[in-house]
Amino acid sequence: MTNISIKKHTSEVIKKPRVTEKGVIGGEKGIYIFEVHKSANKTSIAKAIKEMYKVTPTAVNIVNRKAKNVVVRGRAGKKAAIKKAYVFLKKGDKIDIA
């Protein structure tokens, strides 16, 4: 199995930052949450963060969230599955997401 994420451009590896209450609190501690491409791995995410934000992550954790069935206004639907990356930075480093 080949790893597609190595060939991907930086902007394709990291889709967007996850701006949530938990993410804002983590940002104060040096932990940032990003939504990433489904084939991305820890090394490709670390390289993309280094390239985009000019900071070196100390660690990267990945979480896969499964798709969920939901009912909205009486209609059945599905929330998409996503892959999140928790990026840890050393003290003093910051990422400006705004």
Beta strands, then each sheet from edge to edge (+ up, - down):
strand 1: 14-17
strand 2: 31-36
strand 3: 57-65
strand 4: 68-72
strand 5: 75-79
strand 6: 82-89
sheet 1: 1+ 2- 6+ 3-
sheet 2: 4+ 5-
end
